[in-house]
């Protein structure tokens, strides 16, 4: 099996936002891998490897749409254990979700992949659109916000559970397919591939790159493509009109009695 995983670099979400010229100022930002993409790569690796054995059940390919010179995050994912990488050399700020989805779908077809795994969203914009759009373009079944995945190798299908408002929903999707993952996918027993013993428990969370993995990452192949190589125009039909900080909140008020609080809530705030 061949698994394609989408990965992205984002401004560190722990840093304070800086605004300039009607938008965000990234000039001094620290760039880090999107956390949900780390979960997606960890999911792919758990599906691909056999704990206690030496064989691999799948090839894991990481795909990023980014300037070729800004590819450090791809190296990080290769150090985690992905087999190789694909970079589409383009400025993601000049692309919208439609163009991004078309590029991912084109790489999926070019590589003849069996499964696309994506994080449920990117922390910088929280759009949560790309995986669904790619599934629509490719005409493939999809399972979004996966909390657990159980690979039925014989039936060439995935049994995926996801949390919904009133409990847990289970979906069975035949391969090839598209899956987006939620944070619970990296719990110790959330991913089962049918070959690793069912009793095995992973460490919670995405794995850290080992020293050997970091050394090997520099030797792993990374193909660099242009949007034109995939037959996709690097255009955007959506654009940001402006970005501004929310208005500052007014200072709170202290009250001495419950009666005074009730009076303010009913007469001033009018929320009761």
Backbone as CSV, one residue per row, in Angstrom:
resi,resn,N_x,N_y,N_z,CA_x,CA_y,CA_z,C_x,C_y,C_z
1,UNK,0.847,-1.189,0.000,0.000,0.000,0.000,0.882,1.238,0.000
2,UNK,0.370,2.305,-0.569,1.089,3.570,-0.636,0.218,4.642,0.031
3,UNK,0.777,5.275,1.060,0.035,6.271,1.837,0.641,7.651,1.607
4,UNK,-0.195,8.591,1.202,0.223,9.985,1.025,-0.292,10.792,2.219
5,UNK,0.610,11.568,2.838,0.234,12.372,4.000,0.547,13.836,3.708
6,UNK,-0.438,14.698,3.861,-0.214,16.125,3.628,0.355,16.769,4.889
7,UNK,1.364,17.618,4.703,2.001,18.299,5.838,2.197,19.770,5.488
8,UNK,2.253,20.578,6.525,2.323,22.026,6.319,3.125,22.676,7.433
9,UNK,3.787,23.769,7.130,4.442,24.571,8.156,3.546,25.766,8.458
10,UNK,3.512,26.171,9.716,2.670,27.288,10.138,3.445,28.181,11.100
11,UNK,3.030,29.436,11.259,3.644,30.271,12.297,3.344,29.668,13.669
12,UNK,4.305,29.707,14.556,4.148,29.111,15.880,2.892,29.664,16.556
13,UNK,1.890,28.809,16.830,0.648,29.306,17.432,0.814,29.819,18.857
14,UNK,1.946,29.535,19.482,2.192,30.026,20.836,2.743,31.450,20.854
15,UNK,3.100,31.968,19.679,3.610,33.340,19.614,2.449,34.329,19.510
16,UNK,2.699,35.537,19.980,1.693,36.598,19.875,1.577,37.059,18.424
17,UNK,0.350,37.376,18.015,0.134,37.840,16.649,0.627,39.270,16.482
18,UNK,1.190,39.545,15.302,1.612,40.897,14.966,0.889,41.318,13.691
19,UNK,0.350,42.539,13.703,-0.437,43.029,12.576,0.313,44.137,11.863
20,UNK,0.171,44.141,10.522,0.818,45.176,9.723,0.120,45.268,8.375
21,UNK,-0.153,46.486,7.934,-0.701,46.737,6.603,-1.962,45.915,6.319
22,UNK,-2.845,45.845,7.285,-4.102,45.148,7.073,-3.996,43.640,7.052
23,UNK,-2.877,43.104,7.532,-2.698,41.660,7.554,-1.798,41.257,8.710
24,UNK,-1.354,40.010,8.696,-0.468,39.514,9.741,0.987,39.688,9.318
25,UNK,1.823,40.042,10.257,3.255,40.234,10.001,3.996,38.972,10.429
26,UNK,4.516,38.224,9.446,5.242,36.988,9.714,6.753,37.161,9.645
27,UNK,7.231,38.384,9.532,8.655,38.612,9.271,9.552,38.040,10.369
28,UNK,9.082,38.026,11.597,9.913,37.511,12.692,9.328,36.233,13.292
29,UNK,8.419,35.593,12.569,7.750,34.416,13.118,8.653,33.183,13.095
30,UNK,8.452,32.343,14.071,9.075,31.023,14.086,8.106,30.055,13.412
31,UNK,8.594,29.273,12.457,7.737,28.356,11.709,7.877,26.940,12.265
32,UNK,6.742,26.285,12.467,6.726,24.948,13.068,5.768,24.061,12.265
33,UNK,5.916,22.730,12.379,4.971,21.839,11.709,3.578,21.951,12.328
34,UNK,2.556,21.865,11.500,1.181,21.850,11.982,0.965,20.601,12.844
35,UNK,0.429,20.777,14.051,0.300,19.652,14.990,-0.561,18.533,14.434
36,UNK,-1.653,18.858,13.754,-2.531,17.808,13.233,-1.863,17.014,12.102
37,UNK,-0.890,17.642,11.433,-0.118,16.902,10.431,0.825,15.910,11.096
38,UNK,1.329,16.264,12.273,2.136,15.316,13.047,1.290,14.094,13.407
39,UNK,0.030,14.331,13.773,-0.866,13.208,14.084,-1.101,12.354,12.838
40,UNK,-1.226,13.006,11.682,-1.469,12.275,10.440,-0.273,11.399,10.075
41,UNK,0.946,11.938,10.215,2.141,11.151,9.906,2.272,9.985,10.884
42,UNK,2.019,10.233,12.156,2.078,9.159,13.150,1.072,8.057,12.797
43,UNK,-0.116,8.448,12.361,-1.127,7.465,11.957,-0.620,6.607,10.809
44,UNK,-0.038,7.254,9.802,0.477,6.522,8.646,1.587,5.562,9.048
45,UNK,2.468,6.001,9.934,3.571,5.140,10.360,3.069,3.932,11.148
46,UNK,2.054,4.128,11.972,1.500,3.001,12.725,0.824,1.995,11.789
47,UNK,0.205,2.495,10.722,-0.390,1.588,9.743,0.686,0.834,8.961
48,UNK,1.810,1.502,8.717,2.831,0.938,7.830,3.760,-0.054,8.500
49,UNK,4.035,0.136,9.797,5.055,-0.676,10.445,4.452,-1.877,11.167
50,UNK,5.280,-2.887,11.343,4.896,-4.070,12.118,5.802,-4.112,13.341
51,UNK,5.234,-3.816,14.495,6.027,-3.817,15.728,6.476,-5.246,16.030
52,UNK,7.770,-5.411,16.238,8.323,-6.729,16.485,8.816,-7.417,15.230
53,UNK,8.609,-6.780,14.080,9.069,-7.345,12.809,9.903,-6.335,12.043
54,UNK,10.357,-6.709,10.882,11.201,-5.816,10.088,10.520,-5.341,8.813
55,UNK,9.405,-5.987,8.419,8.755,-5.620,7.162,7.911,-4.358,7.321
56,UNK,7.649,-3.728,6.185,6.774,-2.563,6.142,5.560,-2.938,5.306
57,UNK,4.391,-2.560,5.781,3.150,-2.863,5.078,2.805,-1.794,4.052
58,UNK,3.433,-0.636,4.157,3.090,0.467,3.260,4.258,1.425,3.140
59,UNK,4.277,2.151,2.040,5.229,3.243,1.849,4.537,4.529,2.259
60,UNK,5.222,5.342,3.062,4.652,6.598,3.546,5.342,7.763,2.857
61,UNK,4.555,8.568,2.150,5.073,9.717,1.412,4.470,10.980,2.016
62,UNK,5.310,11.945,2.376,4.796,13.214,2.893,4.795,14.242,1.759
63,UNK,3.716,15.015,1.688,3.538,16.012,0.634,3.330,17.379,1.265
64,UNK,4.095,18.358,0.798,3.915,19.725,1.280,3.913,20.692,0.099
65,UNK,3.015,21.660,0.157,2.981,22.739,-0.825,3.636,23.942,-0.162
66,UNK,4.839,24.263,-0.580,5.620,25.307,0.082,6.765,25.724,-0.838
67,UNK,7.387,26.871,-0.571,8.595,27.216,-1.326,9.675,26.162,-1.080
68,UNK,10.398,25.789,-2.112,11.417,24.751,-1.973,12.440,25.105,-0.904
69,UNK,12.729,26.397,-0.749,13.739,26.813,0.228,13.233,26.717,1.665
70,UNK,11.928,26.508,1.847,11.342,26.453,3.195,10.815,25.053,3.462
71,UNK,11.699,24.080,3.433,11.300,22.677,3.490,11.757,21.960,4.752
72,UNK,12.180,22.705,5.769,12.701,22.066,6.971,11.671,21.153,7.617
73,UNK,10.399,21.554,7.563,9.365,20.717,8.179,9.251,19.365,7.480
74,UNK,9.507,19.333,6.171,9.473,18.063,5.448,10.577,17.144,5.969
75,UNK,11.764,17.702,6.182,12.865,16.916,6.742,12.501,16.367,8.117
76,UNK,11.778,17.165,8.913,11.366,16.708,10.238,10.444,15.496,10.150
77,UNK,9.536,15.513,9.191,8.616,14.392,9.042,9.329,13.158,8.480
78,UNK,10.311,13.369,7.629,11.122,12.243,7.156,11.915,11.643,8.313
79,UNK,12.364,12.499,9.227,13.106,12.006,10.394,12.206,11.200,11.322
80,UNK,10.905,11.495,11.320,9.966,10.705,12.119,9.868,9.275,11.600
81,UNK,10.087,9.102,10.273,10.015,7.754,9.725,9.370,7.640,8.361
82,UNK,8.884,8.754,7.793,8.327,8.703,6.439,9.414,8.283,5.457
83,UNK,9.014,7.611,4.372,9.980,7.041,3.431,10.541,8.057,2.442
84,UNK,9.717,8.961,1.970,10.190,9.974,1.030,9.218,11.143,1.020
85,UNK,9.614,12.202,0.323,8.799,13.402,0.312,8.534,13.918,-1.082
86,UNK,7.481,14.706,-1.193,7.157,15.427,-2.422,6.862,16.866,-2.036
87,UNK,7.525,17.804,-2.709,7.283,19.226,-2.480,6.728,19.833,-3.756
88,UNK,5.612,20.533,-3.628,5.115,21.345,-4.736,5.590,22.764,-4.471
89,UNK,6.527,23.220,-5.289,7.182,24.508,-5.087,6.229,25.638,-5.481
90,UNK,5.549,26.184,-4.472,4.596,27.269,-4.706,4.411,28.038,-3.413
91,UNK,3.945,29.266,-3.536,3.675,30.092,-2.369,2.245,29.810,-1.914
92,UNK,2.058,29.151,-0.780,0.699,28.801,-0.352,-0.175,30.015,-0.087
93,UNK,0.439,31.185,0.182,-0.355,32.394,0.423,-1.032,32.897,-0.852
94,UNK,-0.571,32.403,-2.003,-1.172,32.812,-3.270,-2.131,31.758,-3.813
95,UNK,-2.396,30.744,-3.003,-3.313,29.672,-3.393,-4.499,29.653,-2.442
96,UNK,-5.654,29.248,-2.935,-6.787,29.043,-2.047,-7.003,27.551,-1.856
97,UNK,-8.012,27.179,-1.091,-8.228,25.764,-0.793,-8.578,24.958,-2.041
98,UNK,-9.168,25.603,-3.028,-9.501,24.899,-4.271,-8.226,24.481,-4.997
99,UNK,-7.300,25.430,-5.167,-6.047,25.130,-5.863,-5.211,24.126,-5.073
100,UNK,-5.156,24.292,-3.754,-4.404,23.351,-2.918,-4.968,21.944,-3.052
101,UNK,-6.284,21.828,-3.027,-6.924,20.511,-3.140,-6.647,19.877,-4.499
102,UNK,-6.646,20.681,-5.546,-6.355,20.153,-6.884,-4.912,19.654,-6.964
103,UNK,-3.983,20.378,-6.337,-2.585,19.954,-6.351,-2.410,18.635,-5.606
104,UNK,-3.058,18.513,-4.448,-2.950,17.274,-3.670,-3.554,16.108,-4.448
105,UNK,-4.707,16.342,-5.056,-5.354,15.285,-5.841,-4.471,14.857,-7.011
106,UNK,-3.789,15.821,-7.644,-2.920,15.497,-8.772,-1.727,14.650,-8.333
107,UNK,-1.142,14.980,-7.177,-0.023,14.183,-6.661,-0.508,12.785,-6.284
108,UNK,-1.685,12.701,-5.679,-2.260,11.396,-5.302,-2.383,10.499,-6.534
109,UNK,-2.877,11.054,-7.632,-3.028,10.263,-8.857,-1.678,9.950,-9.490
110,UNK,-0.772,10.918,-9.473,0.547,10.709,-10.069,1.290,9.591,-9.362
111,UNK,1.156,9.529,-8.037,1.854,8.522,-7.236,1.086,7.213,-7.151
112,UNK,-0.147,7.185,-7.683,-1.010,5.992,-7.619,-1.158,5.508,-6.172
113,UNK,-1.546,6.422,-5.299,-1.654,6.110,-3.876,-2.944,5.361,-3.559
114,UNK,-2.935,4.699,-2.422,-4.102,3.958,-1.944,-4.843,4.691,-0.841
115,UNK,-4.154,5.591,-0.154,-4.761,6.266,0.984,-4.147,7.644,1.161
116,UNK,-5.012,8.632,1.375,-4.568,9.974,1.743,-4.952,10.208,3.199
117,UNK,-3.980,10.585,4.021,-4.238,10.929,5.411,-3.860,12.391,5.613
118,UNK,-4.780,13.135,6.196,-4.543,14.555,6.459,-4.965,14.878,7.878
119,UNK,-4.357,15.906,8.457,-4.860,16.423,9.727,-6.228,17.040,9.499
120,UNK,-7.059,17.062,10.527,-8.432,17.550,10.321,-8.464,19.036,9.972
121,UNK,-7.419,19.778,10.372,-7.357,21.191,10.026,-5.932,21.699,10.213
122,UNK,-5.702,22.881,9.670,-4.424,23.561,9.864,-4.622,24.625,10.934
123,UNK,-3.732,24.671,11.907,-3.935,25.553,13.057,-3.881,27.032,12.716
124,UNK,-3.326,27.396,11.552,-3.219,28.820,11.246,-4.512,29.411,10.706
125,UNK,-5.335,28.587,10.023,-6.595,29.146,9.516,-7.835,28.338,9.908
126,UNK,-7.635,27.089,10.369,-8.711,26.227,10.835,-9.845,26.109,9.817
127,UNK,-9.475,26.006,8.530,-10.497,25.909,7.496,-11.207,24.570,7.457
128,UNK,-10.456,23.490,7.684,-11.032,22.138,7.678,-11.813,21.858,6.403
129,UNK,-11.186,22.141,5.246,-11.847,21.927,3.958,-11.094,20.991,3.023
130,UNK,-9.771,20.951,3.145,-8.951,20.362,2.089,-9.217,18.873,1.887
131,UNK,-9.226,18.085,2.963,-9.421,16.638,2.808,-10.751,16.343,2.124
132,UNK,-11.795,17.059,2.506,-13.109,16.829,1.912,-13.120,17.210,0.431
133,UNK,-12.463,18.307,0.100,-12.408,18.727,-1.301,-11.626,17.721,-2.152
134,UNK,-10.507,17.221,-1.612,-9.705,16.247,-2.369,-10.519,14.987,-2.631
135,UNK,-11.250,14.515,-1.628,-12.088,13.332,-1.811,-13.117,13.572,-2.907
136,UNK,-13.686,14.779,-2.939,-14.658,15.102,-3.982,-14.038,15.138,-5.367
137,UNK,-12.837,15.711,-5.465,-12.156,15.787,-6.770,-11.822,14.391,-7.284
138,UNK,-11.343,13.530,-6.374,-10.925,12.181,-6.766,-12.092,11.202,-6.850
139,UNK,-13.238,11.587,-6.300,-14.382,10.684,-6.278,-14.162,9.490,-5.371
140,UNK,-13.507,9.721,-4.228,-13.181,8.640,-3.304,-14.014,8.732,-2.028
141,UNK,-14.233,7.594,-1.356,-14.903,7.642,-0.047,-14.017,8.354,0.965
142,UNK,-14.649,8.981,1.950,-13.881,9.720,2.951,-14.421,9.452,4.343
143,UNK,-13.527,9.566,5.325,-13.901,9.488,6.735,-13.165,10.615,7.441
144,UNK,-13.898,11.570,7.970,-13.279,12.760,8.548,-13.259,12.713,10.063
145,UNK,-12.255,13.372,10.650,-12.093,13.497,12.104,-11.964,12.128,12.774
146,UNK,-11.140,11.275,12.188,-10.988,9.913,12.709,-10.367,9.914,14.101
147,UNK,-10.976,9.128,15.001,-10.435,8.936,16.340,-9.713,7.603,16.450
148,UNK,-10.167,6.591,15.699,-9.475,5.304,15.622,-9.548,4.794,14.188
149,UNK,-8.556,3.978,13.816,-8.534,3.346,12.491,-8.122,1.888,12.667
150,UNK,-8.883,1.001,12.054,-8.576,-0.427,12.063,-8.512,-0.885,10.609
151,UNK,-7.316,-1.275,10.168,-7.111,-1.656,8.761,-7.450,-3.125,8.573
152,UNK,-8.443,-3.393,7.743,-8.800,-4.752,7.343,-8.039,-5.051,6.062
153,UNK,-6.876,-5.693,6.184,-6.037,-5.938,5.019,-6.708,-6.876,4.014
154,UNK,-7.384,-7.886,4.518,-8.037,-8.858,3.629,-9.141,-8.200,2.814
155,UNK,-9.936,-7.375,3.466,-11.042,-6.721,2.772,-10.667,-5.418,2.106
156,UNK,-9.381,-5.033,2.188,-8.912,-3.762,1.622,-9.840,-2.605,1.999
157,UNK,-10.019,-2.451,3.310,-10.900,-1.406,3.809,-10.415,-0.927,5.167
158,UNK,-10.889,0.237,5.571,-10.589,0.796,6.880,-11.879,0.929,7.676
159,UNK,-11.845,0.496,8.924,-12.949,0.746,9.845,-12.546,1.940,10.698
160,UNK,-13.264,3.027,10.561,-12.898,4.296,11.185,-13.992,4.712,12.160
161,UNK,-13.602,5.084,13.379,-14.568,5.647,14.316,-14.286,7.128,14.499
162,UNK,-15.349,7.863,14.724,-15.241,9.305,14.963,-16.270,9.702,15.998
163,UNK,-15.911,10.674,16.808,-16.822,11.133,17.842,-17.860,12.079,17.257
164,UNK,-19.114,11.862,17.622,-20.216,12.735,17.224,-20.936,13.201,18.486
165,UNK,-21.934,14.051,18.312,-22.573,14.675,19.471,-23.148,13.672,20.462
166,UNK,-23.702,12.581,19.949,-24.383,11.652,20.853,-23.652,10.321,21.011
167,UNK,-22.337,10.314,20.732,-21.578,9.081,20.933,-20.458,8.899,19.932
168,UNK,-20.324,7.680,19.434,-19.258,7.337,18.483,-19.880,6.747,17.225
169,UNK,-19.432,7.217,16.068,-19.907,6.728,14.780,-18.811,5.890,14.127
170,UNK,-19.186,4.759,13.540,-18.212,3.898,12.859,-18.503,3.883,11.370
171,UNK,-17.459,4.083,10.583,-17.585,4.046,9.129,-16.624,3.006,8.575
172,UNK,-17.042,2.310,7.546,-16.168,1.380,6.825,-15.978,1.935,5.422
173,UNK,-14.732,2.242,5.089,-14.448,2.833,3.779,-13.500,1.923,3.005
174,UNK,-13.863,1.555,1.790,-12.962,0.747,0.971,-11.810,1.596,0.448
175,UNK,-10.676,0.968,0.226,-9.530,1.663,-0.348,-9.611,1.626,-1.869
176,UNK,-9.144,2.674,-2.540,-8.505,3.885,-2.020,-9.511,4.818,-1.348
177,UNK,-9.012,5.637,-0.418,-9.882,6.493,0.370,-9.116,7.703,0.894
178,UNK,-9.879,8.621,1.486,-9.321,9.815,2.112,-9.766,9.826,3.572
179,UNK,-8.810,10.065,4.484,-9.113,10.110,5.914,-8.467,11.348,6.513
180,UNK,-9.224,12.081,7.317,-8.626,13.152,8.122,-8.694,12.737,9.581
181,UNK,-7.689,13.108,10.360,-7.563,12.584,11.720,-7.686,13.687,12.768
182,UNK,-8.260,13.299,13.908,-8.402,14.177,15.057,-7.300,13.852,16.063
183,UNK,-7.264,14.570,17.163,-6.156,14.403,18.116,-6.170,13.060,18.833
184,UNK,-7.326,12.396,18.945,-7.384,11.122,19.669,-6.787,9.966,18.879
185,UNK,-6.430,10.218,17.628,-5.842,9.165,16.805,-4.463,8.761,17.320
186,UNK,-3.835,9.594,18.158,-2.503,9.268,18.659,-2.542,8.729,20.093
187,UNK,-3.699,8.263,20.541,-3.753,7.537,21.804,-3.086,6.171,21.612
188,UNK,-2.679,5.493,22.677,-1.838,4.288,22.553,-2.389,3.168,21.674
189,UNK,-3.723,2.981,21.609,-4.272,1.861,20.840,-5.293,2.327,19.796
190,UNK,-5.110,3.534,19.272,-6.090,4.082,18.333,-5.932,3.549,16.915
191,UNK,-4.745,3.073,16.551,-4.493,2.606,15.190,-4.078,1.137,15.224
192,UNK,-4.779,0.320,14.442,-4.471,-1.113,14.349,-4.352,-1.487,12.880
193,UNK,-3.283,-2.196,12.538,-3.070,-2.531,11.126,-3.254,-4.019,10.818
194,UNK,-3.625,-4.812,11.808,-3.860,-6.230,11.567,-2.625,-7.088,11.608
195,UNK,-1.434,-6.487,11.707,-0.180,-7.245,11.767,0.564,-6.997,13.076
196,UNK,0.601,-5.749,13.520,1.151,-5.472,14.843,0.218,-6.088,15.888
197,UNK,0.749,-6.758,16.898,-0.121,-7.371,17.910,-1.141,-6.375,18.467
198,UNK,-2.387,-6.818,18.581,-3.461,-5.937,19.059,-3.222,-5.462,20.481
199,UNK,-2.389,-6.190,21.221,-2.101,-5.813,22.611,-1.057,-4.711,22.720
200,UNK,-0.393,-4.403,21.604,0.672,-3.411,21.659,0.092,-2.021,21.920
201,UNK,0.730,-1.286,22.810,0.322,0.085,23.109,1.465,1.040,22.762
202,UNK,1.204,1.986,21.888,2.192,3.004,21.544,2.275,4.046,22.651
203,UNK,3.345,4.791,22.653,3.394,5.965,23.511,2.368,6.976,23.007
204,UNK,1.712,7.651,23.919,0.699,8.618,23.503,1.341,9.799,22.797
205,UNK,0.725,10.223,21.709,1.226,11.361,20.955,2.107,10.949,19.789
206,UNK,2.445,11.897,18.913,3.337,11.587,17.798,4.752,11.318,18.290
207,UNK,5.446,10.429,17.618,6.798,10.065,18.033,7.798,11.185,17.765
208,UNK,8.857,11.185,18.529,9.960,12.108,18.301,10.972,11.448,17.362
209,UNK,11.623,12.249,16.564,12.639,11.723,15.659,13.855,11.262,16.457
210,UNK,14.355,10.083,16.132,15.572,9.576,16.762,16.792,10.190,16.082
211,UNK,17.956,10.038,16.715,19.191,10.538,16.113,19.435,9.846,14.773
212,UNK,19.164,8.530,14.719,19.313,7.801,13.461,18.338,8.331,12.417
213,UNK,17.098,8.625,12.856,16.100,9.140,11.922,16.500,10.483,11.347
214,UNK,17.077,11.341,12.185,17.523,12.658,11.720,18.642,12.512,10.696
215,UNK,19.565,11.580,10.953,20.663,11.349,10.017,20.156,10.786,8.692
216,UNK,19.237,9.825,8.780,18.706,9.188,7.578,17.832,10.135,6.759
217,UNK,17.175,11.093,7.417,16.246,11.987,6.727,16.927,12.751,5.597
218,UNK,18.203,13.107,5.808,18.924,13.877,4.797,19.232,13.052,3.555
219,UNK,19.139,11.725,3.663,19.437,10.857,2.517,18.173,10.404,1.790
220,UNK,17.023,10.675,2.366,15.780,10.207,1.749,15.403,11.090,0.564
221,UNK,14.863,10.495,-0.507,14.551,11.286,-1.699,13.379,12.235,-1.486
222,UNK,13.496,13.421,-2.042,12.424,14.413,-2.017,12.266,14.958,-3.428
223,UNK,11.143,14.685,-4.045,10.867,15.180,-5.400,10.289,16.591,-5.309
224,UNK,10.744,17.466,-6.194,10.252,18.843,-6.224,9.513,19.063,-7.541
225,UNK,8.254,19.462,-7.436,7.409,19.680,-8.603,6.901,21.116,-8.621
226,UNK,6.545,21.582,-9.790,5.873,22.860,-9.951,4.384,22.589,-10.207
227,UNK,3.507,23.523,-9.873,2.094,23.311,-10.184,1.854,22.972,-11.649
228,UNK,2.644,23.584,-12.538,2.481,23.310,-13.967,2.801,21.857,-14.302
229,UNK,3.723,21.238,-13.543,4.060,19.833,-13.771,2.860,18.930,-13.505
230,UNK,1.937,19.409,-12.674,0.760,18.631,-12.305,-0.482,19.070,-13.073
231,UNK,-0.291,20.030,-13.979,-1.416,20.495,-14.770,-2.405,21.337,-13.992
232,UNK,-1.925,22.010,-12.942,-2.801,22.821,-12.090,-2.327,24.271,-12.130
233,UNK,-3.252,25.189,-12.350,-2.909,26.607,-12.346,-2.813,27.105,-10.914
234,UNK,-1.723,27.799,-10.607,-1.508,28.324,-9.255,-2.266,29.630,-9.095
235,UNK,-3.578,29.525,-8.963,-4.428,30.709,-8.849,-5.270,30.626,-7.581
236,UNK,-5.926,31.718,-7.281,-6.788,31.757,-6.106,-8.095,32.451,-6.445
237,UNK,-9.198,31.795,-6.166,-10.510,32.412,-6.349,-11.023,33.008,-5.044
238,UNK,-10.305,32.736,-3.960,-10.627,33.324,-2.657,-9.453,34.204,-2.242
239,UNK,-9.741,35.277,-1.528,-8.660,36.100,-1.013,-9.096,36.780,0.281
240,UNK,-8.118,37.048,1.136,-8.400,37.729,2.393,-8.517,39.221,2.132
241,UNK,-9.588,39.799,2.577,-9.803,41.237,2.404,-8.993,42.015,3.424
242,UNK,-8.900,41.507,4.632,-8.143,42.186,5.658,-8.138,41.386,6.946
243,UNK,-7.158,41.623,7.764,-7.037,40.957,9.064,-6.794,42.036,10.114
244,UNK,-7.568,42.000,11.183,-7.418,43.005,12.234,-7.614,42.357,13.591
245,UNK,-6.993,42.935,14.601,-7.150,42.431,15.968,-8.550,42.748,16.471
246,UNK,-9.123,41.882,17.279,-10.445,42.162,17.838,-10.378,43.360,18.779
247,UNK,-11.496,44.066,18.961,-11.475,45.219,19.889,-11.154,44.769,21.309
248,UNK,-10.458,45.625,22.032,-10.095,45.283,23.393,-11.336,45.222,24.269
249,UNK,-11.335,44.258,25.174,-12.470,44.117,26.075,-12.458,45.223,27.130
250,UNK,-13.650,45.655,27.499,-13.744,46.647,28.562,-13.391,45.997,29.897
251,UNK,-12.917,46.823,30.804,-12.566,46.312,32.124,-13.799,45.778,32.833
252,UNK,-13.616,44.715,33.598,-14.726,44.137,34.330,-15.150,44.994,35.515
253,UNK,-16.309,44.676,36.048,-16.830,45.392,37.204,-16.940,44.462,38.403
254,UNK,-16.685,44.988,39.575,-16.839,44.217,40.800,-18.125,44.640,41.500
255,UNK,-18.845,43.678,41.982,-20.074,43.959,42.720,-19.951,43.396,44.133
256,UNK,-20.691,43.978,45.030,-20.577,43.601,46.436,-21.613,42.581,46.867
257,UNK,-22.742,42.544,46.172,-23.806,41.644,46.599,-24.404,40.909,45.408
258,UNK,-25.080,39.806,45.694,-25.770,39.057,44.655,-26.882,39.909,44.058
259,UNK,-27.527,40.704,44.883,-28.623,41.550,44.400,-28.114,42.561,43.382
260,UNK,-26.925,43.141,43.647,-26.341,44.100,42.707,-25.959,43.416,41.401
261,UNK,-25.415,42.191,41.499,-25.077,41.428,40.293,-26.320,41.149,39.466
262,UNK,-27.388,40.726,40.123,-28.645,40.423,39.422,-29.192,41.674,38.748
263,UNK,-29.081,42.795,39.418,-29.582,44.051,38.862,-28.826,44.436,37.599
264,UNK,-27.509,44.274,37.612,-26.703,44.624,36.439,-26.963,43.666,35.271
265,UNK,-27.122,42.377,35.585,-27.370,41.402,34.522,-28.723,41.613,33.858
266,UNK,-29.696,42.056,34.627,-31.045,42.229,34.070,-31.249,43.588,33.423
267,UNK,-30.652,44.648,33.988,-30.937,45.997,33.508,-29.865,46.551,32.586
268,UNK,-28.592,46.238,32.874,-27.517,46.757,32.029,-27.149,45.785,30.907
269,UNK,-26.770,44.574,31.288,-26.380,43.586,30.267,-27.585,42.995,29.559
270,UNK,-28.708,42.935,30.249,-29.962,42.393,29.706,-29.785,40.972,29.183
271,UNK,-29.107,40.169,29.986,-28.915,38.763,29.613,-29.824,37.833,30.413
272,UNK,-30.565,38.389,31.320,-31.520,37.600,32.106,-32.915,38.185,31.932
